[in-house]
């Protein structure tokens, strides 16, 4: 049998003309073009030089040279999140691949579709501790949806098409293609995407009709329903957001969202309760705690949302819709689980609601909204403003005032207090306009993500809302912004502290501020100038508006260093392990709390 197989393979090989043969590097470029790739974020090295040579000899795919491989992945994430397409990164072997691990893990946690092509030492050197060798497939096995070590050049195109299919379908995520240098030089044949069969990976996308009918039946009986939505709505595409918006508007059901889901439902609609979770709004968290029917779509009940699991939404009938079956009943046991893509689920919910002529309990809903309106009156985001020092909340309010109703604004963030304030004070009315590191909480995410978004939307206004500590994690990417003349804006809320660390130390660790104060900070104005951009600094409220106008109108990358009150904390806050009804409010909110609750 083996002899016969060898004869057949030899016969097939003999029929392949030299014209059909391509180098591995050329096969990869052709496969990327077939997948619709127009941009790659990368950094060259010895193990990927054949690929870079192939890139040099074509004009369809643009390469963006970053200054660190972690930034390449975050830029690919920003590109993917702002477009809905798969982001692509290209790194070399060894340290190039290991530097990419943080970005891969970030994409895995937040379900961002990314394909990372890693160079590898020649096949015959794998396992010898060769120069710049690392076990990339082993290292990335647990922080990717899948990874491939390509050993046969004639399977390279097939594996590349599979990588894109896996990255974008089901629950999106990162896929690694580990490509030895000799395979890039070797000659092989090309396989088109339409010739690839997907037998083992076929995610379940269609919602079960009987389960949807049960959902509609339960929802129609609800007296205090809430929709809890996440990034899965955005990943499912614009259609999912449109369906969600129409259904909620028609039924007048309260809705909240995770950090990653902001923009899936318009923040300017009356049903919107704000973000929920550790730094979510008072009304969103209490509605989640007191509801009797909870419909979760495209979220995974992470600990920053649930708080104390045993006390999470204790009296509700819990319904969970997710394309990832492993997420259902993983953190919270639910009463009805539905494995489906958000678009399919929402289409069928709307159709079943109409077909069954379902209606909500109007008297009960009126009482429910009366209660929610009382919680809203607490005004949980209230803060004491100042005429002498800039409050971070005020800085973001002024930024939002200048943004107005512009539709071409994309916001990224670093990680920390500024991230939570941005989520609280910048409203999003459309999906794909908000990019932040949710699950992994990666400092240094915002600037390269903004670069990725700016490359994808060259005429848009892209702003990275940052802290002075977090921005320094990948600040070398200012050089990337300068090289490609990207007018990215960096809006720094500079409180001289690792703000969220300081807040926890103040509230939970007896005000012992261990290593959270930044003893030495750069002059951000001079730093911007050194990289060829514009730097602006303000330290008084009266300076803010002119500085924001100058930042927005600048045609080059701009850093606006806003010196804010270093003692301001981010509220509301649910201490780790507490229930949704155990929020810590600011001093301003507490006085209202005593009157209404």
Buried (B, 14 or more C-beta within 10 A) or exposed (E): EEEEEEEEEEEEEEEEEEEEBBBBBBBBBBBBEBBEBBBBBBBBBBBBBBBBBBBEEEEEBEBBBBBBBBBBBBBBBBBBBBBBBBBBBBBBBBEBBBBBBBBBBBBBBBBBBBBBBBBBBBBEBBEEEBEBBBBBBEBBEEBBBBBBBBBEBBBBBBBBBBBBBBBBBBBBBBBBBBBBBBBBBBBBBBBEBEEBEEEEEEBBBEBBEEBBBBBBEBBBBBBBBBBBBBBBBBBBBBEBBEBBBEBBBEBBBBBBBBBBBBBBBBBEEEBBBBBBBBBBBBBBBBBBBBBBBBBBBBBBBBEBBBBBEEBBBEEBBBBBBBBBBEBBEBBBEBEBBBBBBBBBBBBBBBEBBEEEEBEBBEEBBEEBBEBBEBBBEBBBBBBEEEEEBBBBBBBBBBBBEBBEEEEEBBBBBBBBBBBBBBBBBBBBBBBBBBBBBBBBBBBBBBBBBBBBBBBBBEEBBBBBBBBBBBBBBBBBBBBBBBBBEBBBBBBBBBBBBBBBBBBBBBEEEEEEBEEBEBEEEBEBBEBBEBBBBBBBBBBEBEBBBEBBEBBBEBEBBBBBBBBBBBEBBBBBBBBEEBBBBBBBBBEBBEEBBEEEE
